[in-house]
Amino acid sequence: MEETLKLILNELKELKEGQQELKEDVSSIKGNLIFGPYFESVEKHIDEKTDELKDLNAY
């Protein structure tokens, strides 16, 4: 009986750790969904400015 309780407690501990990992992953995904479009626009702006500089240096 005592061994069974230890196994159950260990499983609960592992489940709790897995749940915490899932929460962190969900938070990361939410952050990417929120900030993804912002960073895409920043990247596009950088690419445009880089192209402008390349064009200026071509002359």
N, C-alpha and C positions, 0 to 999 in steps of 0.2 A: 504494500500500500504506500509506504513512504517513498519507495523508488518510483512508483507511478506519479506521485505528486511532484517529485523532483523533475521527472521528464516533462510533465505538464507545465511546470514553472519555466523550464528551459525553453519549451516551445513558445510560451507566451512572451518571453524575453526576446526571442528571435523574431516573432511576429511584430513586436513593438519596434524593434530596430529596422525591420523591413518597411514598416509603415512610415517611420521617420525618413528613410531614404526616398520613399515615394513622394512624401510631402515636399522634400527638397527638390526633387526632379520636377514636380508640378510647378513649384515656384519658379524654377529656372525656365521652364517652357512658357509660363505666363510672361516672364520678363522678356523673353525673345519675341513673343507675339506683340507685346506693347512697344518695345524699342526697335524691333526689326525694321519697320518702315522708316523710322528716323535714321537709322544707320545706313539704310539703302540710299536715302536722299543725300546724306553726307558723302557716301562713297561716290555717288553720281556727280556731285559738285566737285569733288577732288579730281575725278576723271576728266571732267570738262576743263578745269583749270590746268591740269597737266597737258591736255591736248593743246590748249591755248599757248602754253609755254613752249611746247614742241614746235608749234607753228611759228612763233616769234624767233626761235633759234634757227629755223630753217632759212631765214632770210639773211 
